[in-house]
Amino acid sequence: FRQEYPADPAEAFLATGRPYFNTMALRKIEVELIKSPPKEHRGSLLWDGKGNPIFDPDIYADVTIYEHPVPKDAWANRYSIGADFSEGVKKDADAAKKHSGDSDFNTAFVWDRVKKQQVAEIRNKLDPDEFGNQLVLLQSYYGGNMSRSYYPIIVPERNSAGLTGIVKMRDVMRERKIPTSRIYHQMVFQRYH
């Protein structure tokens, strides 16, 4: 009935064909999210005078925190960070151009492996090197209370813009004495027959 006579566009989409996901479960999640949307904190991550990352609230900033890091957590490797670099925009571009549709967005998310949920994200149009610095800030923010060898691993995209960002991340990590092994790298093994 819903496929032929949907009450709204969402119902029409969910009721068509043979969907891969359980449509009743999706509707239940949608209702729960409408009743109690996730609490988010928007702001920027900055280095303080002592070299520690701090969260500076600002509703217009590009960092969204759904859950701040667990304080004094002893669970090593709790968080991981995925990142997708864009080409960014020219440094001399004005603010209107930086937020126009001329370029893709950089995106990153922080995954809590204990709770199995996303706890933070970044979405902006910074140049790849600036975004790389921001990723190390995010990594330090979510790993700040444990040994640096247990900081969240960053899994960046490895394309042309991603390579620029990875070089910047490596430089900032060396500067801050964070092991560069916390950037994911793929090892290729040769097979001998």
Secondary structure, DSSP 4 states (H G I P E B T S, - for coil): -TTTS-SSHHHHHHHSS--SS-HHHHHHHHHHHHHSPPP-EEEEEEE-TTS-EEEEE-TTSSEEESSPPPTT---TT-EEEEEE------TT--HHHHTSTTSPPEEEEEEETTTTEEEEEEEE---HHHHHHHHHHHHHHHHTTS-GGGSPEEEE--SHHHHHHHHHHHHHHHHTT--GGGB----------
